[in-house]
């Protein structure tokens, strides 16, 4: 026993790179038994979203705890308790569904030769051959950016300048400041 303790202190087994507690790794997910609650929290957004999401994820556990006090019927056979069985089956199906959606969310899967990308909420989109996901007709996923005429002309000019001389650095060119609320065009030379 002394030899084992000495070896563990003198030559500890390395398990990989040290963890940075201030940086969350990409695509980290909780263990399988927390996935349904984790996925349920993603659906609540806004100012009160976190609080409502926490209370919504507590409902199944509170219901499970209080069910013996709520359902006071005498017969114990499941055939004579359709409401209790329905609530139990619905809870199990919802937990399994949220767990599966939580497992595949934020990932890219190939199913029968078709590459499908799942977003944060677990919604699928088929990935085209040029590796860009095919967006559905949902207005919140991709909205066209409309620039005023002056900004649009400036963006086209910047694009023409980049195409003519891609090796030149245009970082010293001063750009006019945009008023608040207007969208600036993306410029990769910044």
N, C-alpha and C positions, 0 to 999 in steps of 0.2 A: 504494500500500500504506500509506503514511504517513497519507493521508486516512482510510482505513478504520479504522486503529488509533486515530486522533484521535477520530473519530466514536464508536467503541465505548467510549472512556473518557469523553468529554464528555457524550454523550447515549445511554446504554445503553438497549436495547430492553426495555420492561417486559413481563413475562410473567404478570402477575397479582399477587394479594396475596402478601406475604411468608409463608413457611411457618413455623409454630410447631412447633419440634422436640419440644416437650413434650406436644403434643396430636395424637392420631391421628384422622384424618378418618373420618367414618362410612362404612362399607361399602367400605373400602379392600381391594384384593386384589392379589396379585402378578401378574407377567406370566404369559402363557399357559403357558410352559414350566415354571413352578414350581407351577402350580395343582394337578396331581395330588399332589405331596408336601404342599402346603399343606392340601388337603382330607383327606389321609390322617392328618395330625397332629391334626385335629379329632376323630377317632374315639377317640383315646387320652386318657382322663381319669384322675383320681386322683393319688395321691402319686407313683407311678412312671410315670404316663402320658406325661410329656414325654420321659423317657429312652427308654422303650419305643417311643414314636412316632418319635423321631429314628433309633433303630436300625432300625425297620421301614421308614422311608423310605430308609435306606442300602442295604437288601438288594438292590433291583434293580440299583443301580450296582455293588455288589460282585459280584453274580452275572454281570453283563455283563462285568466285568473278568476274572473267573476262568473264564468259560465255555470259552474255548479250552483251558484246562488240565484242565477237568472232562470235556469231551467229546473223547476222543482217538480216535474211530472213524476208520477209513481212508476210507470213501466220503464224498464231499462233496456229492452231489446231495441236495436236500431230501427226495426220495421215500424215500431210504434212511436218513434221520435223523428218524424220527417224534417222538422225545422232544424233540430240540432244536427242531424246528419248533413243537411243541405249547407248549413253554415260551415261545418267542418270541412266538407269536400270543397266548397268555394274557397276557403282559406288556404287549403293545401294546393289547389290548382293555381291560385294567385301567387303564392310563394314560389312554386316551381316556375311559373311563367316569368315572374320578375327576376328570379335567379338566372334563368337561361338568357334573358335579355341583358342582364347585367354582365354575364360572362362574355357575350359576343359584342357588346357595345365598345366603341372606340377601337375596332379591329378591322382587318381586311381578311376575308375568307374566300376560298375558291370552292364552289359547289357545282359539280357536274360540268367543269370547264368554264364556268362563268364566275368572274371575280366580283364579289359584292363587298362594299365598304359600309360598315355600320357606324353611325354617328354617336354622339354623346347620349342621346335618348334611346338608342338602339334601333333607329329607323334605317332601313337598308336603302342603298342606292347602287346601281350597277355601274361598274367601272368600265369606261370605254377603252379601246385599244391604246389611246395616247395617255393612259393612266390618269385621266381626270374623271372624277365621278360624274355620272349622268344625274343631273339634279331633277327632282320632280317639279311639278308645277306649283309648289308651295311658294307664296310670295315672300315669306320670311327667310328663305334660304339664299336667294340671289335676287337683289333688286338692281336695276340699271342705275348707273351713276350719271346724272345729268349735270353738266358743268355750264356755267354762263359762257357766252360767246367768247369773251376775252380770255378766260381760263382755258377754254377748249382750244383756241388758236395757239396759246402758249404751250399747251401740252403737245399739240401736233408739231410745233416748231422744235421743242425739246426732243421729240422722238426722231424727227428728221436729222437733227444735229448728231444724235447718238448713232444713227444708221450710217451717216457719212463718215464719221471718224470715231469708231468705238474705243480707240486706244487713248484718246484725249481725255484729260481730267477736267470736268466742268464744275468742280467744287468751288472755284473762286468766283463764279458768276452769281451775282446777287439776285435773289428772287423776291418779287413783291410779296408782302405779308397778306395772307387771306383774312378777310373778316370772319368773325366767329360764326360757325354754323355752315360754312361752305366746305366742300370736300376738295382737298388738294389731289392732283393726279399723282399716281405712284411714279417715282423716278428712281431707277436702280442706281444712278450715279451718286445719290446722296449718301 
